[in-house]
C-alpha cells in the first residue's frame, strides 16, 4: 500500500517508516501540516496517518479539508491527546481511527492494513470506469475509447493516460509521472516522458476535433475538457 504519514516528530516518523517499509509498504512522509495537506489533496494514497499537533496546519484541519474535497481515503489519527473528548472530536471531524501515543507498532500496522484492505475493496466495487468528456477508460478490461472509437494503447501509454485521468484537471509534474507511472526515479533530463506523451496525444487527441491533453509550460501536463 501507499501511505501518507504526516508527523513532525522525526524520531516517531523514522520508527514508523522503517516498520512499514519492512512490511512492503511505501511511505511518503511530511513533517509540516501545509506540505502534508498538499500531498493529501494532490496524490493518491491507500491510507493516511496524521498527527494532531503539527506546524503550519494542525491535523484536524487537514482531515476536515480533505473530507470537504470529497477525498475518502481512510485516515488514522496518531496523537498523544488521549482524552475521550479529544478522541471523539478526531473521529467526528472525519478520521476513521484514532491511536494514542505511545503505541505498539504492531497495532498501528494492523489498523493500517485493515483500513487499506477495506478501502481497496470498496474502490474495486465502485470504480470500474474513468471518463472525461467523450474519452473513457474501462479499468477492468483496460479498454480505451473516445467518441465511441476504440483506441489501442501500449502498456506504458495506458498507465500514463490512467494516471492523468485519475488527476483530471490537476497539473501533473514530470516527477509525479516518473514515480507513479514508471515506479522509478529517472534522470529528469531524459526525454522518455516526452516520447510517450507525444505517442499518447497522437492516439487520444490528434484524430479528434478537441485536444484534452495539454502541456503546462515549466510545470508538467494536465488533462481537462476546456
C-alpha positions, 0 to 999 in steps of 0.5 A: 500500500501507499501511505501518507504519514504526516508527523513532525516528530522525526524520531516517531516518523523514522520508527514508523517508516522503517516498520512499514517499509519492512512490511512492503509498504511505501511511505511518503512522509511530511513533517509540516501540516501545509506540505502534508495537506498538499500531498493529501489533496494532490496524490493518491494514497491507500491510507493516511496517518496524521498527527494532531499537533503539527506546524503550519496546519494542525491535523484536524484541519487537514482531515476536515479539508480533505473530507470537504474535497470529497477525498475518502481515503481512510485516515488514522489519527496518531496523537498523544491527546488521549482524552475521550473528548479529544478522541471523539472530536478526531473521529467526528471531524472525519478520521476513521481511527484514532491511536494514542501515543505511545503505541505498539507498532504492531497495532498501528500496522494492523489498523493500517492494513485493515483500513487499506484492505477495506478501502481497496475493496470498496474502490474495486466495487465502485470504480470500474470506469474513468471518463472525461468528456467523450474519452473513457477508460474501462479499468477492468478490461483496460479498454480505451475509447473516445467518441465511441472509437476504440483506441489501442494503447501500449502498456506504458501509454495506458498507465500514463493516460490512467494516471492523468485521468485519475488527476483530471484537471490537476497539473501533473509534474514530470516527477509525479509521472516518473514515480507513479507511472514508471515506479522509478526515479529517472534522470529528469533530463531524459526525454522518455516522458516526452516520447510517450506523451507525444505517442499518447496525444497522437492516439487520444487527441490528434484524430479528434476535433478537441485536444484534452491533453495539454502541456503546462509550460515549466510545470508538467501536463494536465488533462481537462475538457476546456 
